[in-house]
């Protein structure tokens, strides 16, 4: 087995895309981030494979400070492949603070990494991966209408961006970083809002388009406007719009939040995989 690090995103894509497209919905995060790497949106991305006789056995991707994404393509030799992964990450001194992967893979690789590195893991988010092919038409929507977010909405979206991070237990991004990202979102018309009686009460965005699908993310309603159906109405409406251009929508949910999972199922989203985001603490 050979551990191969790639510097060229196009070459990396050519090698791994056949595996990713076999499960385009489940691997949409990896695919979407790869497109962003190709577009030059990330500095110093890490891209690697484990290969044998030209066959890809595993693939890895990281855009610091985001988690290392792990996919194992050969389940029959999982232990051996994971050992090769860990050996090379140590020897090449590739540092990562967290991983994201399908739950069975993540919890098999964790004890191996802890044993080698002396670090300990902690659960950052227990995730469900959901897919939508068609919005349930019987849904009633709350009062109000959706629209694209405007530049004049930027300060509100920046505030809600940080509140979303707080709710999700994520590190809070510096305001300069948030302002830069929100400006890009608005320029690319990726953010949608729900407005009721002249007031913006909920938001969401589209992200990481793949060959046939697109991701729904950053769904947020401030506490004082919750339990009024705004988020469900917005996600349902925009998902319906997105399905005019894509075969499916995907989203990641926090399994520990029963309300959001219920809302997405009511819209028509169905869980297709269990994923997990794990962090590591300690000295390597």
N, C-alpha and C positions, 0 to 999 in steps of 0.2 A: 504494500500500500504506500502511496505517495501523498504527502500533504503539500498542496500547491497553493501558494499565495498569488493572487492576481492584482496587477496594477492597472489593467485596462478593463473598464466596465463592459465595453462591447464584447470583448473576448470572453469575459466571465459570463455574460448573458448567453452568448452562443453555446457555452458549455452546459449551463444549468437550466436554461429555459425549458427544454423538453420535460424535465422532472417537475418544474414548477407548474407548467400548463396542464399536467395530468390532474392536479388538484388546484386549479386556479383560484377557487374560492377560499379554500383552507390556507393556501400559501400566498394570499393576496398582499399581506403585509410585506413579505420578502420581495415580491414582484414589484409592488408600488415603490418601495424604497430604492430598488435597483434602478427604476426609471428616473427617480430623482437624482441618484448618483450620476447616471449618464448625462443628465441635464446640468451637472455641475453645481447642484444645490448643497452638497456636503463636502467639507474639507477632510482630507485624510481618511477616506472610507477603508474599511478592512473587508476584503473579499477572499474567500479561500474554499478549496474543495479537498476531499480525500478521494483519490482515484486509484483504480487498479485496472491495468490493461485497457485503458481508455474509457472505462466505465466509472461514472460518478457514484460514489457510495455515500457521501455526505457533503453538505454545503453550508457555509457560514458567512454571515454578513454583519457588519457593525458600523455605525456612523456615530462616533463618540460625540456627546456623552450618552447616547442612547444605548439600549441593551444589545447584547450579542444575540443574534437570531440563529438558531440551530435547526437544521433539517437533516434527518437521517434517512437515506433512500433505500438502504438494504437492512431490513429488519432481522435477517437470518444471522448476521454477524455483528450485531449491535455492540456487544461487549468489546470486541476486538477493535471496532471502528472508534468507539469512545476512548479507548486507551490510546490510540494513535492521535486522536484530537488533543487529549490532555498533554501527552508527551510533547507534542509540537508547540502548543501554546506556551508551555513552560520554557522550552528551549529557545523559542523565538522571542520570548518576553513580550507576548501580546497580552496586555492588561485589559480586564473588563470588570465592571462593578456589578453587572446584573446580566441575566439571560432571559430570553423569551423563547418559548418552544411549546410544542404540544405537550400536555401534562405527562404522559407516560415517559417520553424521552427526557424531559427535564428532571424528573425525579429519579431516573436511572443514572444520569450523568452527575448529579449533585454529590452523592457520596464519594464518587471517584475524585471529583475536584476538591472536595473538602479534605480528603485523605492526602492528596498531593500538595495542596496549597496551605493547609492549616487554617483556612477561612471557614466561616460558618454561614449558612444560608438563612434567609428570612423571606417570608411571603410578602411580596409587594402588591400583587393583585391576582386573584383567582378569576380567570376569564372564560367567558363563553364566546365562541365565534358563531355568528348568526348569518344566515343567507336569506335574501328575499327575491322571489321570482315574480310575485304579483301582489299588489296591495289589496287587502280585503275591502271590497267596495261597500260593505254594509256599515262601515265606520261612520259615526257621527263626529263632526269636528266642532271644536269650540268656536266661540265668537272671535272674529278677527280674520286677517288675511296674511299671506306670506309675501315677501318681496326679497330682492337681493339687498344685502347690506350696502350702505353707501359710505363714502369717505367721512361724512359728518357723524357716522355712528362709531368711528374708530375708538374714541375714548371709552365708550361703554363696552365695546367688544374686548378691548385690552383689559379692563377691569374684570369682566366675566371670564376671560382666559385664565387669569390667576385664580379666580374663585373655583373654576373647573378643576384646575390642578390641585387645589386644596381639598376639594370634595373627593378627588380620586386618590388622595394620599401621595401625590407626586411632588417632587421638588418644585418650589416656586421659582419660576423663571424671572430673571432681572427685567425690569420694566423696559430697558433699552432693547433687549432681545424680543420682548413681546411686541413692542411698537414696530420693530422691523418685520416680524412675521405677519402681524395683522395687516400692515400696509401691503405686503405681498399677496395675502389672501384676498384683500379687497380689489387689488389691481386685476387679479385673475378671476374675479367674480365667483369665489368659492364659498362665501358665507351667505347664509340665508337667515332671515329673521321673521318672527311672527309678531304682528302688531295688532293690538286691540284698543279701541277708543283712543287712537293717536299715540299709544305708548308701546314701545318694544318690550315684549314680555318673555321671549325665548329665542334661542339661536341654535344653529347647527352649521356644519360645513361639509362639503364633499372633498375627498382627497384620494390620493394614490390610485388613479385609474390604471387598470390593466387591460389586456386585450379585449376581454368581454365584460368586465365588471368595474365597479367603483365602490369606494368605501365611504360610509357615513360616519362622521366623527364630531367631536366637540359639541355634543348636545348638552345644552345648559339652560336652565330656568332658575332665576333667583328665588330664594326661599319664600319670599312674600307672594310669589305668583304661582307656586306649585299647587298641585291637586286641582287644577282647573282645566286640564286637558290640553294645555298649550303645546307642550313638547310632543305629545302624540300626534296632534293635528299637524304640526310643522313637519315632523319626520315622515308622516304618511304622505303629505302633499309633495314634499321634495323628492321622496323616494319614487313616487309616481312619475314625477317629471324626469328623474334620472333614468328610469326604465324605458323612456322613449329613445334613449341613446345607448343604453347598456342592457345586456341580457340579465344581469343580476346586481344587487347591492349586497354589500357585506358590512358588518359592524362588530366591534368587540364590546362586550359588556362586563361589568363587575358582577360576578355571580353572587356576591354578598349583598347586592342591592336588588331585592326582589321586585321593587316597584318598577325599575327600568326594564328588567327582564320581562315582566308582565306586559308593559306597554308595547315593547317590540313584538312580542308574540301576538298581541291583539291586532297589530298592523299587518302581520303576515310573515314576519321573520321567523325562521326555524333554526334551531341550534344544530350545527354541523360538526363541531369539534370542541374539545376542552383544551384551553391553552393556559399557561401560567407565566407570570413575570416574577422572577426570584432575584433578590439582591444578595450580595456577599459582604461580610464584615470580617475584619481581621487583617493580619499581615501575611503577605504572600511569601 
